[in-house]
């Protein structure tokens, strides 16, 4: 099981002009985010202030992460980065110095 940093951005062409409609759609996205947090795949989530983008930290297999990000399609685009832990980095350093 891996850990990934996801940088996400809402597709601006999918954002409704009407504030009430926009609030409804953003509320629906937040329900999915909260459900992912409750299920444990989503470990952290944040919105960059005054932007329609942010980050998520997810944990799972590659397939679980792919399936989780597909729940947000076509409204959100993701860039995924695999994260190494402190222990993994320490093992790499140890291997270099042998």
Long-range contacts (C-beta under 8 A, 24 or more apart in sequence): 1-59, 1-60, 1-61, 2-59, 2-60, 2-61, 2-62, 2-65, 2-82, 2-83, 3-43, 3-57, 3-58, 3-59, 3-82, 3-83, 3-85, 4-57, 4-58, 4-59, 4-65, 4-80, 4-81, 4-82, 4-83, 5-55, 5-56, 5-57, 5-80, 5-81, 5-83, 6-55, 6-56, 6-57, 6-58, 6-65, 6-69, 6-78, 6-79, 6-80, 6-81, 7-53, 7-54, 7-55, 7-78, 7-79, 7-81, 8-53, 8-54, 8-55, 8-56, 8-72, 8-76, 8-77, 8-78, 8-79, 9-52, 9-53, 9-76, 9-77, 10-52, 10-53, 10-75, 10-76, 11-74, 11-75, 11-76, 11-77, 12-52, 14-74, 14-75, 15-52, 25-75, 29-72, 29-75, 29-76, 32-71, 32-72, 36-68, 36-71, 41-65, 41-68, 42-68, 57-83
